[in-house]
Structure formats: C-alpha cells, structure tokens
Amino acid sequence: ETTALGAAFLAGLAIGLYPSQAFIAESWRADGRFTPQLDPSTRRRRLDGWAEAVGRVRTRGR
C-alpha cells in the first residue's frame, strides 16, 4: 500500500530516521504496476452494478 508506505516515510523523516526527502526518493522502488485488463464496456457495466448495490444498501432500513 503506497499510502501507508508514504506515511511511514514521512514519520521517519519527522523523527530523523531518514536524512532527507531526496534520500527517501532514492530508496523507493516500485515492485509492480497495475494495468486494467477490462474493456471499457465491461468495466462500465460492473461499476454500474456496484453503484446500484451500494445504493440499495444505503437506502435499506430507512
């Protein structure tokens, strides 16, 4: 999780664990990259289904 790693780096920088932002930048390497594999129409259909399900849950019990 990049966000958690960034927070940890900043905390370490704040307490003097790391000497500079440049040091952190030089130390960090990406392990991988996410590339979506779904075609746009499938992605849209699934996203619409997800949004509909979330809408049903949010209005349930009102």
Backbone bond lengths (Angstrom), bond angles and torsions (degrees), N, CA, C in turn:
res aa  C-N    CA-C-N  psi(-1)  N-CA   C-N-CA  omega(-1)  CA-C   N-CA-C  phi
1 E - - - 1.455 - - 1.518 107.77 -
2 T 1.309 115.06 112.91 1.461 121.14 -176.66 1.523 112.55 -63.77
3 T 1.326 118.03 -36.98 1.463 120.95 -178.89 1.527 110.94 -63.48
4 A 1.321 116.97 -44.96 1.466 120.97 179.39 1.528 110.65 -64.89
5 L 1.315 116.71 -40.25 1.461 120.06 178.52 1.523 110.57 -64.15
6 G 1.316 116.89 -41.68 1.464 120.75 177.59 1.516 111.95 -61.86
7 A 1.335 116.21 -42.48 1.467 120.33 178.13 1.527 110.45 -63.20
8 A 1.325 116.27 -40.91 1.465 119.97 178.84 1.528 110.96 -65.08
9 F 1.322 116.78 -42.48 1.470 119.82 177.34 1.527 111.10 -61.09
10 L 1.324 117.01 -44.21 1.469 119.76 -179.92 1.523 111.82 -65.45
11 A 1.336 116.76 -38.98 1.466 119.86 177.08 1.527 109.99 -63.74
12 G 1.322 116.58 -43.25 1.457 120.39 177.78 1.517 112.21 -62.95
13 L 1.317 116.06 -37.42 1.466 120.72 176.70 1.526 110.55 -64.84
14 A 1.333 116.38 -41.22 1.469 121.39 -178.22 1.530 112.52 -64.48
15 I 1.333 117.30 -33.51 1.473 119.69 -178.83 1.528 112.98 -96.29
16 G 1.327 116.45 5.57 1.457 120.09 176.90 1.514 115.53 86.32
17 L 1.334 117.69 9.62 1.461 120.88 178.24 1.529 110.89 -66.94
18 Y 1.321 116.13 -35.25 1.465 122.46 177.07 1.522 108.33 -114.26
19 P 1.331 117.62 138.83 1.463 119.91 -174.97 1.528 114.96 -74.13
20 S 1.336 117.62 -26.56 1.466 119.10 -176.35 1.522 110.75 -164.74
21 Q 1.334 115.46 164.76 1.461 120.17 174.10 1.523 110.40 -64.27
22 A 1.319 116.82 -34.65 1.467 120.76 178.80 1.532 110.46 -61.61
23 F 1.332 117.06 -39.40 1.461 120.94 178.06 1.526 110.35 -61.39
24 I 1.326 116.49 -43.62 1.467 121.07 179.09 1.520 109.99 -63.52
25 A 1.320 117.01 -45.65 1.468 121.26 -179.37 1.526 111.00 -59.70
26 E 1.318 116.99 -38.71 1.465 120.95 179.50 1.527 112.00 -72.91
27 S 1.330 117.48 -25.14 1.463 122.29 -177.29 1.523 113.15 -84.00
28 W 1.310 117.28 -24.11 1.464 121.51 -172.47 1.522 111.09 -85.33
29 R 1.324 116.18 135.63 1.459 122.38 174.93 1.526 108.54 -137.52
30 A 1.303 116.34 137.32 1.468 120.70 177.78 1.524 109.53 -73.51
31 D 1.336 116.38 134.06 1.463 120.98 176.64 1.517 111.68 -83.08
32 G 1.309 115.78 -29.55 1.456 119.54 -177.24 1.505 110.64 -167.10
33 R 1.292 114.75 175.89 1.453 120.46 -179.18 1.528 107.99 -138.32
34 F 1.322 115.51 134.92 1.458 121.13 178.23 1.519 109.33 -86.96
35 T 1.314 116.02 128.58 1.458 121.85 175.82 1.524 107.89 -126.07
36 P 1.331 118.41 116.90 1.464 120.83 -179.64 1.528 111.33 -57.69
37 Q 1.328 116.05 140.10 1.458 121.48 -179.16 1.527 112.98 -109.39
38 L 1.332 117.10 -12.08 1.464 120.17 -178.10 1.519 111.11 -77.48
39 D 1.325 114.77 142.94 1.459 117.40 173.60 1.532 108.01 -73.59
40 P 1.325 118.08 156.15 1.469 121.42 -174.17 1.530 114.64 -56.28
41 S 1.327 118.83 -37.76 1.471 119.60 -178.37 1.529 111.20 -69.36
42 T 1.315 117.74 -39.76 1.471 121.00 177.17 1.520 110.31 -66.12
43 R 1.324 116.54 -43.23 1.459 120.91 178.52 1.523 110.28 -59.77
44 R 1.322 118.28 -45.26 1.466 122.82 -179.96 1.520 110.40 -62.22
45 R 1.343 117.31 -44.80 1.468 121.45 -179.02 1.532 110.39 -62.11
46 R 1.310 116.89 -44.32 1.468 120.36 -179.88 1.527 111.75 -68.43
47 L 1.304 116.94 -39.92 1.461 120.30 177.92 1.524 110.68 -64.58
48 D 1.323 117.07 -41.53 1.466 120.30 177.12 1.527 111.05 -62.47
49 G 1.337 117.45 -40.92 1.461 121.32 177.34 1.516 111.88 -63.47
50 W 1.329 116.13 -41.08 1.462 120.69 177.26 1.524 110.43 -62.94
51 A 1.336 116.95 -46.00 1.466 120.85 -179.19 1.528 110.72 -62.30
52 E 1.321 116.81 -38.67 1.470 120.16 177.79 1.530 110.54 -64.51
53 A 1.327 117.66 -43.70 1.468 121.39 179.13 1.525 111.12 -62.99
54 V 1.317 117.47 -43.34 1.463 121.02 178.10 1.522 110.06 -62.64
55 G 1.314 117.50 -41.88 1.463 121.33 178.08 1.516 112.14 -60.53
56 R 1.326 116.61 -40.00 1.470 119.97 178.54 1.522 111.33 -65.75
57 V 1.307 117.11 -42.34 1.464 120.96 179.74 1.524 110.66 -65.29
58 R 1.321 116.55 -40.98 1.468 120.29 -177.38 1.523 112.25 -67.60
59 T 1.322 118.47 -30.82 1.465 120.59 -178.24 1.525 112.40 -93.60
60 R 1.317 117.77 -7.44 1.461 120.80 -179.13 1.524 109.86 -68.26
61 G 1.310 116.72 133.87 1.454 121.66 177.55 1.518 115.04 84.98
62 R 1.303 116.81 5.92 1.469 118.94 178.60 1.499 110.48 -85.16
